[in-house]
Amino acid sequence: MRKLKEVARLYLDMKLGVRSIARACTISTSTAHTYVERLKELDVPYGELSIMGDDELEDLLFPKEERVTAKPLPDFDYLVKEMKKKGSRFSFSMRNTRAIIPTDTSEAGSTASIVTG
């Protein structure tokens, strides 16, 4: 990210504004603004940033966050029990639909039986 180092030089060393930096680096003003805000938060002099490698500077300004799934998976066993209940709006389709269910979990791929509700 050579542009990140250039933005740091222009902002911290040359004291240019966001629009001037965006034009000089041929990046959007919103991107330049994001970089400048991160540099402000970091509050490190340009001399120290110029010594860093590009990847090291990127990791410092934009730390990697571990992604967490937004929604947990539903409890499928509970859903199947609810759908099998009499009067459930899904009970009709469950009784009339054929499902292949393994008879033995150790041989899930080889032995299967056809079950009708």
C-alpha positions in Angstrom: 0.0 0.0 0.0 2.4 2.7 -1.2 -0.5 5.1 -1.3 -1.0 4.7 2.4 2.6 5.8 3.1 2.2 8.7 0.6 -1.0 9.8 2.4 0.9 9.7 5.7 3.8 11.8 4.2 1.5 14.3 2.7 -0.7 14.7 5.8 1.9 14.4 8.6 5.0 15.9 7.0 3.6 18.3 4.4 0.4 19.2 6.3 -1.9 19.0 3.3 -5.7 18.7 3.5 -7.8 15.7 2.6 -8.8 17.0 -0.9 -5.2 17.8 -1.9 -4.1 14.4 -0.7 -6.8 12.7 -2.6 -5.9 14.5 -5.8 -2.1 13.9 -5.3 -2.6 10.2 -4.7 -5.4 9.7 -7.2 -7.8 8.2 -4.6 -11.3 9.2 -3.6 -11.7 11.9 -0.9 -13.6 9.4 1.2 -10.6 7.0 1.1 -8.2 9.8 1.9 -10.4 10.9 4.7 -10.4 7.3 6.1 -6.6 7.2 6.0 -6.2 10.6 7.6 -8.7 9.7 10.4 -6.7 6.5 11.1 -3.5 8.4 11.1 -5.0 10.9 13.6 -6.1 8.1 15.9 -2.7 6.5 15.7 -0.8 9.7 16.6 2.6 8.5 15.5 5.1 10.9 13.9 5.9 10.4 10.2 9.5 9.5 11.0 8.4 6.3 12.6 5.9 5.5 9.9 8.4 6.0 7.1 10.6 3.3 8.6 7.8 0.7 8.6 7.2 -1.6 5.8 4.0 -1.3 3.7 2.4 -4.4 5.2 3.3 -3.5 8.7 1.8 0.0 8.3 -1.4 -1.5 6.9 -1.7 -3.9 9.8 -1.1 -1.1 12.2 -3.8 1.2 10.7 -6.3 -1.6 9.7 -6.0 -4.5 12.2 -7.6 -7.7 11.1 -10.8 -8.5 12.9 -12.1 -12.0 13.4 -15.5 -12.4 11.8 -18.3 -13.8 13.8 -21.4 -15.2 12.1 -24.3 -12.8 12.6 -26.9 -15.4 13.2 -26.5 -18.8 14.9 -27.9 -21.9 13.2 -31.3 -23.0 14.3 -31.8 -26.1 16.4 -32.8 -28.6 13.6 -33.8 -31.4 16.0 -36.4 -29.1 17.6 -37.7 -27.9 14.3 -38.2 -31.4 13.0 -40.1 -32.3 16.2 -42.3 -29.2 15.9 -43.0 -29.9 12.2 -44.1 -33.5 13.0 -46.7 -32.3 15.6 -50.3 -32.7 14.6 -51.8 -29.4 13.6 -48.5 -27.9 12.5 -48.7 -26.1 9.2 -45.8 -28.2 8.1 -47.3 -31.5 9.3 -49.2 -32.2 6.0 -46.1 -31.8 3.9 -44.0 -33.9 6.3 -46.5 -36.8 6.2 -46.7 -36.7 2.4 -43.1 -36.2 1.6 -40.6 -39.0 1.5 -37.4 -38.4 3.3 -34.3 -40.5 3.3 -33.1 -41.0 6.8 -30.0 -43.1 7.7 -30.9 -46.1 9.9 -27.5 -46.3 11.5 -25.3 -43.3 12.1 -22.0 -45.3 11.8 -23.1 -46.3 8.2 -24.8 -43.1 7.3 -23.6 -43.2 3.7 -24.3 -46.9 2.9 -27.6 -47.9 4.7 -30.7 -45.8 4.3 -34.4 -46.5 4.6 -37.3 -44.5 3.2 -39.7 -43.3 5.8 -43.1 -41.9 5.3 -44.8 -39.9 8.1 
